[in-house]
Amino acid sequence: MNCSACVDAEHDPLVAEYRGDCEGCSARSLAYAPSFADSERLGRLTATYRSALRLTFADPLAGHQHVKRWAERIRSARQAPERGRQATNEVR
């Protein structure tokens, strides 16, 4: 976690706030990117996704691992029934 948007995303991975100068936000953003989805589907890093990693992270391999962790958290949050709101009766 690097910023307030990442702190919010830690509680709700589907939060749509990003900071341009934050690696955590960049990783979350790339987890939604079509180039990452293509790489997952194909089982290999595509040229487009590799390029995005190189442009975004000082260490592209570590960045890829960060993107994968966020992608898993996002998938889990999407599959959670009503994202936990039933249990807390939270009103939004």
C-alpha positions in Angstrom: 0.0 0.0 0.0 1.4 3.3 -1.0 -1.4 5.9 -0.8 -4.9 6.5 0.5 -6.5 5.0 -2.6 -4.6 1.8 -1.9 -5.7 1.8 1.7 -9.3 2.1 0.5 -8.7 -0.7 -2.1 -7.3 -2.9 0.7 -10.8 -2.8 2.3 -12.7 -2.9 -1.1 -10.6 -4.1 -4.0 -13.3 -2.8 -6.4 -12.7 0.9 -5.4 -12.2 3.0 -8.5 -9.8 5.6 -7.2 -6.2 5.7 -8.5 -3.2 7.9 -8.0 -0.8 8.4 -11.0 2.3 8.3 -8.9 1.5 5.1 -6.9 2.8 1.7 -7.9 0.0 0.0 -6.0 -2.6 2.0 -8.0 -0.7 1.2 -11.2 -0.8 -2.5 -10.4 -4.6 -2.4 -9.7 -5.1 -0.5 -12.9 -3.2 -3.0 -14.9 -5.1 -5.8 -13.3 -8.2 -4.4 -15.2 -6.3 -3.9 -18.4 -7.1 -5.9 -21.6 -3.4 -6.6 -22.1 -3.3 -8.4 -18.7 -6.5 -10.3 -19.4 -5.0 -11.4 -22.8 -1.8 -12.6 -21.1 -3.8 -14.6 -18.5 -6.0 -16.2 -21.2 -3.0 -17.1 -23.3 -0.8 -18.3 -20.4 2.1 -16.0 -21.4 3.1 -12.4 -21.2 2.1 -10.7 -24.4 4.3 -8.0 -25.9 1.7 -5.3 -25.1 1.5 -6.4 -21.5 5.3 -6.7 -21.2 5.6 -3.2 -22.6 3.1 -1.8 -20.0 5.0 -3.5 -17.2 8.3 -2.0 -18.4 6.8 1.4 -18.7 5.1 1.2 -15.3 7.5 -0.6 -12.9 11.3 -0.3 -12.2 11.2 -4.1 -11.8 8.7 -5.5 -14.3 8.7 -9.0 -12.9 7.9 -7.7 -9.4 5.3 -5.5 -10.9 3.7 -8.5 -12.7 3.5 -10.3 -9.4 1.8 -7.3 -7.8 -0.7 -7.1 -10.7 -1.5 -10.8 -10.3 -2.2 -10.3 -6.6 -4.6 -7.5 -7.3 -6.3 -9.4 -10.1 -7.0 -12.3 -7.7 -8.3 -9.9 -5.0 -10.5 -8.2 -7.6 -11.9 -11.5 -8.8 -12.6 -12.6 -5.3 -14.4 -9.4 -4.5 -16.5 -9.7 -7.6 -17.6 -13.2 -6.7 -18.5 -12.3 -3.1 -22.2 -12.2 -2.6 -23.2 -8.5 -2.6 -19.6 -7.7 -1.6 -20.3 -8.5 2.1 -23.0 -5.8 2.4 -25.6 -8.3 3.5 -23.6 -9.4 6.5 -23.0 -5.8 7.7 -26.3 -4.3 6.5 -24.3 -1.4 5.1 -26.4 1.1 3.2 -24.8 3.0 0.3 
